[in-house]
Amino acid sequence: MRTSVLCLALAVAAVAVALLPGNTEAQCPPPACTPSQLNIAQFMGKRVLFVFAHADDVETMAGGLISLLTAQGTTVGYVVMTNGDKGGLCYNSSGSFACGKEEIAEVRKQEQLAAAAYLGVPQYNVRFYDLEDGLLNSYDEYTLRIKLTATIRSFQPYAVFTWFTQPDWNCPPRPDSFPFNYGDLGYHPDHQRSGQAVLDTLKSFFPELPLAADELGMAGIAPWRVSQFYMFALSSPHITHYVPLDEGTLQRKINALSMQKSQISNATATALNVRWLAQQTGQAIQRNQPIEGFTAY
């Protein structure tokens, strides 16, 4: 009896949440929904912001979607939260070589700008916060919230996409024969911290409340309300919406990620991994096609 009452109460609560104004795509919380195809036409003539931890994150998780958005005329912006100074190799015409933190940070910044431009995102819409790689958890909440509030108010996005806020232990396991490890997609502290910072910023209503972050108001940065919020997702408990990737879109995603040479120097391995991950994500929701997955919050 108690179990039935609890289930009824949860069902009523879910309906109440679904009826709240705001994100019309998010009609029920995962995993109660059957995943549906994301209607990207709704973003035509609007602005969409992607917030992520490291250069190369967004091509891996949403490069196909971004390619489709910019092709239909949607204005896309990026926030790269860390400087990426903890890993990778510099390179020149003779090959790759180890280099210092400042050098690799600059290399990764230039790679991100090139990959963004390839997908149709202009340089002036890419913001670098230059926070220390691997240590996003060390930055206080107010610092991140004010940075994100300032960006959201100035860019004025209709929708925001970012990392999932919790470890995804259901992330597709990588075959042992694969040359590149996708293990940190399921859990990386910078990934989770960037997603949590965006969630906290939006759900504290800082971007839209005139009296929140009043130093921004005094600087003439007016409040703005985000209408839709999504998180990257790889597994069936989390995916509420998906974007199917045809061959042309999948190839553009691969090409963009291949520009991150400091992280992925082998173009053949990059293509193999991107195709595998997209196919595995599709299979996670019983679709026999490559996709990118998202959670509508």
Secondary structure as GFF3:
##gff-version 3
##sequence-region A 1 297
A	DSSP	alpha_helix	2	18	.	.	.	ID=ss1
A	DSSP	beta_strand	36	37	.	.	.	ID=ss2
A	DSSP	three_ten_helix	40	43	.	.	.	ID=ss3
A	DSSP	beta_strand	47	52	.	.	.	ID=ss4
A	DSSP	alpha_helix	57	71	.	.	.	ID=ss5
A	DSSP	beta_strand	75	82	.	.	.	ID=ss6
A	DSSP	beta_strand	90	92	.	.	.	ID=ss7
A	DSSP	beta_strand	95	97	.	.	.	ID=ss8
A	DSSP	alpha_helix	101	118	.	.	.	ID=ss9
A	DSSP	three_ten_helix	123	125	.	.	.	ID=ss10
A	DSSP	beta_strand	126	131	.	.	.	ID=ss11
A	DSSP	three_ten_helix	136	138	.	.	.	ID=ss12
A	DSSP	alpha_helix	141	155	.	.	.	ID=ss13
A	DSSP	beta_strand	159	162	.	.	.	ID=ss14
A	DSSP	alpha_helix	183	186	.	.	.	ID=ss15
A	DSSP	alpha_helix	189	203	.	.	.	ID=ss16
A	DSSP	alpha_helix	214	218	.	.	.	ID=ss17
A	DSSP	beta_strand	228	233	.	.	.	ID=ss18
A	DSSP	beta_strand	241	244	.	.	.	ID=ss19
A	DSSP	alpha_helix	247	258	.	.	.	ID=ss20
A	DSSP	alpha_helix	267	284	.	.	.	ID=ss21
A	DSSP	beta_strand	291	296	.	.	.	ID=ss22
###
